[in-house]
Amino acid sequence: QVQVVESGGGLVQSGGSLKLSCEVSGRTLSAYDIGWYRQAPGKEREYLARLWDNGLTQYEDAVKGRFTIFRGTNKNVVYLQMNNLKPEDTAVYYCRYVGGHGHSWGRGTQVTVSS
């Protein structure tokens, strides 16, 4: 079983930055991908970005140019650097581990952007 834990959320003013962390542990495969998603109140969970094990990245248009997904020196920690945050970025942010035919979700971290 794989455990996924997000951290780094908080309250920030519009235009500010936050760096979210996603740490995976447990029975992880040697190669896996990480995705970041968010869910705002009353809305469906929304895909934001993905980091493949080979280093390739992909971003949803809403965050392209503002958010960056990258892996730290510890392979089991993936970050989401969020710049120029907007009130509409307010949501619970989730990390998803994708390895082989399985996947695991974290419990999320709240990001609130004030205007």
C-alpha positions in Angstrom: 0.0 0.0 0.0 1.2 3.5 -0.8 0.6 6.5 1.5 0.4 10.0 0.1 0.6 13.1 2.3 0.2 16.7 1.0 1.4 19.7 3.0 2.2 23.4 2.5 -1.3 24.8 2.1 -2.4 28.0 3.8 -3.8 31.5 3.4 -2.1 33.8 0.9 -3.0 37.1 -0.7 -3.8 37.4 -4.3 -0.6 37.6 -6.3 1.3 35.6 -3.7 3.0 32.2 -3.8 2.8 28.8 -2.1 4.8 25.7 -2.4 2.9 22.4 -1.9 4.6 19.1 -1.1 3.5 15.6 -1.8 5.4 12.8 0.0 4.8 9.2 -0.9 5.8 6.3 1.2 5.1 2.6 1.6 5.2 0.1 -1.2 5.9 2.5 -4.1 7.2 1.2 -7.4 10.6 2.2 -8.6 8.9 4.2 -11.4 5.8 6.2 -10.8 4.0 9.4 -11.8 2.5 12.1 -9.6 -0.4 14.3 -10.4 -1.8 17.4 -8.6 -5.5 18.1 -8.6 -7.8 20.5 -6.7 -11.4 20.7 -5.7 -13.2 23.9 -4.9 -16.4 24.0 -2.9 -19.3 22.8 -5.0 -17.1 21.9 -7.9 -15.7 18.6 -9.3 -12.1 17.7 -8.7 -9.9 19.3 -11.4 -6.7 18.1 -12.9 -3.8 20.5 -12.7 -0.5 19.0 -13.5 1.4 15.7 -13.9 5.0 14.7 -13.5 6.0 11.5 -15.2 8.8 9.4 -13.8 11.0 10.2 -16.9 10.7 13.9 -16.0 8.1 15.0 -18.5 5.5 17.4 -17.2 2.0 18.5 -18.3 -0.2 21.3 -17.1 -3.8 22.3 -17.4 -4.3 25.6 -19.2 -5.7 27.3 -16.1 -2.3 27.0 -14.3 0.2 26.8 -17.1 2.9 29.5 -16.6 2.0 30.0 -13.0 2.4 26.5 -11.4 5.4 24.3 -11.7 5.6 20.6 -10.7 9.0 19.1 -9.9 10.6 16.4 -7.9 12.9 17.2 -5.0 16.3 15.7 -4.2 14.3 13.1 -2.3 12.7 11.2 -5.1 9.6 10.5 -3.0 8.7 14.2 -2.6 7.1 16.1 -5.4 6.4 19.8 -5.2 3.9 22.1 -6.8 5.2 25.7 -6.8 2.3 28.1 -7.2 2.9 31.7 -8.2 0.7 34.6 -8.9 -2.1 33.0 -7.0 -5.7 34.2 -7.7 -8.8 33.9 -5.5 -10.2 31.4 -8.0 -7.3 29.1 -7.0 -8.9 28.6 -3.6 -9.5 24.9 -3.2 -8.3 21.7 -1.5 -5.3 20.5 -3.4 -4.7 16.8 -3.8 -1.8 14.7 -4.8 -2.2 11.4 -6.7 0.4 8.6 -7.0 0.1 6.6 -10.1 2.2 3.4 -10.3 1.6 0.5 -12.6 -2.1 -0.3 -12.5 -2.6 1.3 -9.1 -3.1 4.7 -7.7 -3.4 6.4 -4.3 -4.8 9.8 -3.2 -3.7 11.9 -0.3 -6.2 13.7 1.9 -5.5 17.1 0.5 -4.3 20.5 1.8 -6.3 23.6 1.8 -5.2 26.7 -0.2 -7.1 29.9 0.4 -6.3 33.0 -1.7 -7.7 36.3 -0.5 -8.5 39.2 -2.8 
